[in-house]
Every structure is written in C-alpha cells, then in structure tokens.
Amino acid sequence: MADSLHRCAWCGIDPLYVAYHDAEWGVPEYDARALWEKLVLDGFQAGLAWITILRKREGMRDAFNGFDPEKVARYGEADIERLLGDARIIRSRAKINSAIKGARIWLEMRESGEDFSEWLWSFVGGTPIQNQWPDSGARPVATPESEAMAKALKKRGFTFCGPVIVYAFMQAVGMVNDHGIECFRHPQVRAMAAR
C-alpha cells in the first residue's frame, strides 16, 4: 500500500529521492564538518542532477575519507589521480581540486578561531528562514542571502559556490525551509528551527 503523504513535487517517486526528502532535505544542520561536506557535494552537482550525487554519495564519502577536512587537505597529485580513476565519484579534476582547496580553507578558518558553521549561519541571522511556498509554486534559484554567502565564500577562495549552488545548499541544510506548505515535512522542519 502506497503512503498518502503529500510531498514536495520535486522528489518524485524515486525511493532514494523520497528518502532524502523525508529525512534530510531542509533539516537544520549545524555541524561544521557536515556543512562542508554538503557544500562540496553541491559543488560536485554543478551541471548535474542531484539524484546523481545521491547515487554516488556513499562512494564519494568513502573515496574522500569521510570528507574529513584534515585528510582531504593533505591530498596530493597521487590522490587526485586515484580519485580521477574512481568510478564511484564524479570524476572532474576541477571539482576534486575545489574540494581539496575547500578543505584547506576550512582548516585555516578553524585554526584562526573561526567556526565554519557559525559563519555560514550568520548569513541567515543564525535562524532558518521559514518560507511559505505553495507546493506548485516556483522557488527562487537564488536570493540576496545566497548571493551574499556565495560572494563571501569566493572571497575566501572557495570555488563551485555561485549563488544558485549556494541556494541549493541553503535549502539542503535547512537555512531556509523551502518545503511546500502542503508538504508533510514543512511543519516538521519548521519545528526543528527552534534549537
């Protein structure tokens, strides 16, 4: 028997997409390492469908040492070649280099006493933005907040982080609640905003 829950239309019926929608998308994430991983994955998505990333995510986590910034920051040419030969991941030299560079920046921020999570969340005032979109309504692809965050990320040296990628990241990590108001997850995610 199929469930009768109303979900955001974008997740369709693919079980992997539905599970991601139901359990992850829009849930506020405050862990600095997890936020960096999600930012890297959104960068890898550039030019691809998110379902492609979901299908490769576990392989990417394994190939990138659990997205441990300390390990990824030490990657050299041999690691890049290893990754380019790994069919479990998106094999783009530019995106791999972006992940390595991002890990180094993440570590520099931490070493200077700056919390990556607090810094990212500052772009939304530390609290998730609660949108009220009808499920059939279009969401913006970028907002003033995503444009400001993208500009700040680029200024620090991050790449593959334009305002559209950053807005998708913000949706994924719950900085904005973009579940449609008819979606069963909208009120659940709203309730998670009070931490």
C-alpha positions in Angstrom: 0.0 0.0 0.0 1.5 3.3 -1.1 1.6 6.1 1.6 -0.6 9.0 1.1 1.7 11.7 2.4 1.9 14.9 0.4 5.5 15.6 -0.5 7.2 18.4 -2.5 6.7 17.5 -6.2 10.5 17.7 -6.9 11.3 14.5 -5.1 9.1 12.4 -7.5 8.8 8.7 -6.7 12.5 7.5 -6.8 13.0 5.8 -3.4 16.4 7.4 -2.9 15.0 10.9 -3.6 11.9 10.3 -1.4 14.1 9.1 1.5 16.4 12.2 1.1 13.3 14.5 1.0 11.7 12.8 4.0 14.7 12.6 6.3 17.4 15.1 5.2 16.3 18.0 2.9 15.7 21.1 4.9 16.7 19.7 8.3 18.9 22.4 10.0 22.5 21.2 10.1 24.9 22.9 12.5 27.9 20.6 12.4 30.8 22.4 10.7 32.2 19.3 9.0 28.8 18.1 7.8 28.2 21.6 6.4 31.5 21.5 4.5 30.6 18.0 3.1 27.3 19.3 1.9 28.8 22.3 0.3 31.4 20.1 -1.5 28.6 17.8 -2.7 26.6 20.7 -4.0 29.7 21.9 -5.9 30.0 18.5 -7.4 26.4 18.7 -8.6 27.2 21.7 -10.8 25.8 20.8 -14.3 24.3 17.5 -13.0 21.0 16.3 -11.4 21.0 16.0 -7.6 19.9 12.4 -7.9 23.3 11.7 -9.5 25.0 13.0 -6.3 22.7 10.9 -4.1 23.5 7.8 -6.0 27.3 8.4 -5.7 27.3 10.0 -2.2 28.4 6.9 -0.3 31.2 6.2 -2.8 32.3 9.8 -2.6 32.3 9.6 1.2 34.5 6.6 1.0 36.8 8.0 -1.7 37.2 11.3 0.2 38.0 9.7 3.6 34.6 10.6 5.1 35.0 14.2 4.0 37.4 14.7 6.9 38.9 18.1 6.1 42.2 17.3 7.7 42.7 14.3 5.5 41.4 15.9 2.3 43.5 19.0 2.8 46.7 16.8 2.6 45.7 15.3 -0.8 48.4 15.5 -3.4 48.7 14.5 -7.1 48.6 10.8 -6.3 45.3 11.2 -4.5 43.9 13.3 -7.4 44.8 10.6 -9.8 43.3 7.9 -7.5 40.0 9.9 -7.4 40.0 10.5 -11.2 40.1 6.7 -11.6 37.3 6.0 -9.2 34.0 5.3 -11.0 32.1 5.8 -7.7 32.6 9.6 -7.8 32.1 12.5 -10.2 35.5 12.4 -11.9 36.1 16.1 -12.5 39.7 17.4 -11.8 38.3 20.9 -11.3 35.8 19.7 -8.7 38.3 17.4 -7.0 40.7 20.3 -6.7 37.9 22.5 -5.4 37.2 20.0 -2.6 40.9 19.9 -1.6 41.2 23.7 -1.7 38.0 24.0 0.3 39.3 21.6 3.0 42.4 23.7 3.3 40.3 26.9 3.7 38.1 25.2 6.3 41.1 24.3 8.3 42.6 27.8 8.1 39.3 29.2 9.4 39.2 26.7 12.3 42.9 27.4 13.1 42.2 31.1 13.2 39.3 30.5 15.7 36.5 30.9 13.2 33.7 28.4 13.3 32.6 27.5 9.8 29.1 26.7 11.0 28.6 30.0 12.8 30.0 31.9 9.9 27.6 30.3 7.4 24.6 30.6 9.6 25.3 34.3 10.1 24.0 34.9 6.5 20.5 34.0 7.8 20.9 35.6 11.2 21.5 32.2 12.8 17.9 31.0 12.3 16.3 29.2 9.4 14.2 31.3 7.1 10.7 30.0 7.0 9.2 30.3 3.5 5.6 29.7 2.7 5.6 28.5 -0.9 2.6 26.6 -2.3 3.9 23.2 -3.4 3.1 24.1 -7.0 4.8 27.5 -6.8 8.3 28.1 -8.1 11.1 28.7 -5.6 13.8 31.3 -6.3 17.0 29.9 -7.6 19.0 32.5 -5.7 18.3 35.1 -3.0 20.1 38.1 -1.5 21.3 35.7 1.2 22.7 33.1 -1.2 24.3 35.9 -3.2 26.0 37.3 -0.1 27.1 33.9 1.0 28.5 33.0 -2.4 30.4 36.2 -2.6 31.9 35.7 0.8 32.8 32.1 0.1 34.5 33.1 -3.2 36.4 35.9 -1.4 37.8 33.3 0.9 38.9 31.2 -2.1 36.1 28.6 -2.3 35.1 27.6 -5.8 32.0 25.9 -7.3 29.9 28.1 -5.0 27.9 30.5 -7.1 24.6 31.9 -5.8 22.4 29.1 -7.3 24.6 26.3 -5.9 24.7 28.1 -2.6 20.9 28.5 -2.5 20.5 24.7 -3.2 23.0 24.2 -0.3 21.0 26.5 2.0 17.8 24.6 1.2 19.5 21.2 1.8 21.0 22.2 5.2 17.8 23.9 6.5 19.0 27.5 6.4 15.7 28.0 4.5 12.6 25.9 4.8 11.5 25.5 1.2 9.2 22.6 1.7 5.9 23.5 0.2 3.3 24.4 2.7 1.2 21.4 1.7 4.2 19.1 2.2 4.0 17.0 5.4 7.7 18.0 6.1 7.0 21.8 6.2 5.7 21.9 9.8 8.2 19.3 11.0 11.1 21.2 9.6 9.7 24.5 11.0 9.6 22.9 14.4 13.3 21.9 14.1 14.2 25.6 13.7 13.9 26.2 17.4 17.1 24.5 18.7 
